Amino acid sequence: MQKNLPAYVGSPHFYAAIWFASVLFFYSRLVFQKYILYLLLYGLVFMVALLNTLWVEMSEWNKTNLLEEYYILSVGLTIIMYFIVRKDYEGLAWLVKWALIFIGITAIMSIYSASINPMYARNMLGNHNGSQYMN
């Protein structure tokens, strides 16, 4: 589906930038919440200090994934904190309800696809015959 879109649209950096710009523009009070400040301190310590001192030998792949995980963590925390600070518990319940529905659909479809083709996950990773796992 995203083949026809520019490469940056599928990147978590793109969505994190949009979300944080929206938070800063529409609800900047959220940035000064205790848990958000802890998250910023975590990012400062781990992403800046440790990557440049103790973890200098870390591969680029691991550095990239560490940064993406920090984005995912920070977006998730700010979304939850947004609903908590605004005291919009009905909106949070609506969001959680739909997230659980889609997680359930994904689980059911995974079980269904595994019943049709048990090697489906391995084939997706590039092992087309699965023979190396059959020993």
N, C-alpha and C positions, 0 to 999 in steps of 0.2 A: 504494500500500500504506500509506503513512503519512498519507493524507488523514484517516483517522479518529483519528489520534493528535494530542495537543497539539502546537503549533508548535515548542516548544522541544525536543521529542524528536528532530527531524531536524537540530538545530543541532549543529555541532562543539563549541560551548561546553559543551553538556550532557555529551557523551561525554568531553571533556577534563577536566571537573570530576570526573566519576565515576572516571576513570583516575587522576588525580592524588590524589584522596582515598584511593583504594585503595592507591596506592604509599606515601603518607604513613602510612597506618594499618598496612599489612601489612609493608612493607619500606622503612622510612624511611632506611635506610643508603644506599639508591640515590641520594638527593638530594645526597650529599656526594662523588659520583664526579666525576672531573676533567672529563669531557665534559659532564656535566649542569651543572656550575658554569659552564663556558664558554657553554652555551646560556642560562643565566640572565643572564650578563653581556651576551650578545648581545641578549637581550630588553630588558634595562635600557637599554642604549645606544640601540638602534634604536627600540624601541617608546615609550620614555619621553623620552629626551633629544632625539632627532632629530625625532620627531613634534611636539614642543612648541617646537622652535627652527627648524631648517632646512626642515622639511616642513609648516609651518603652513598653506600653501595647498593641501595635498593634499585631494582630494575625499573625501567620507564613504565612497563606494563603495570607493575605494582603501584608505582606513584600515581599513575592515571586512575587506577581503580580505587585507590585510597581517597583521592580527591572526589571522584564520583560518589563514593559512599558517604563522604562528608556532605556533599550537596543533597543527597537523598535524605540523610538524617536531618539536616537543617531545614529542608523544605517540609518534611513530615512534622517536625517539632513546631515550626512556625504555623502550620495549618491548624494543628491541635490547639496551640496557644491562642491563635486568633479566635477560635470559637469559645475558649474558656474565658479570655479577657472580655469579650463582648457579651458573655453569658448567654450565648445562643446555643443552648443545649439541644434544642429541637433541630437546628441545622446540622449540628454534629451528629445527632442520631440519624438524620436522613443520609448524611454522607457515609456513616459507618454501615447503615443498612444496605446501601447500594454497593459498597465495597465488598461486603459479605456475600451479596447476591452474585457478583461477578467472580469472586473467589470460588463460590460453589459451582458456578457454570464451568469455570476452568477445571476444577477437580473432576467433575462429571465427564467432561470432554476428554480429559487425560486418561481416565479409566476406560472410556469407550474406545479411544484410539489405541490404547495398549491391548485391548481385547481383540481388535482387528489385526494389528501388527505389533507383536511384542518387541520387535527390534526397532520400532519407530524412533525412539530417542537416540539409540546408537547410530542409526542411519542418518539422522539429522546432523550428528557430529562429524560425519564424513567416513565412518566405518561402514561401508555398504554391505558387507556380508556378515559381519559380527564374528568371523572365525577366530579372531584372537582372543575372544572371551569364552569360546566354547571348549577350551582345553581343560 
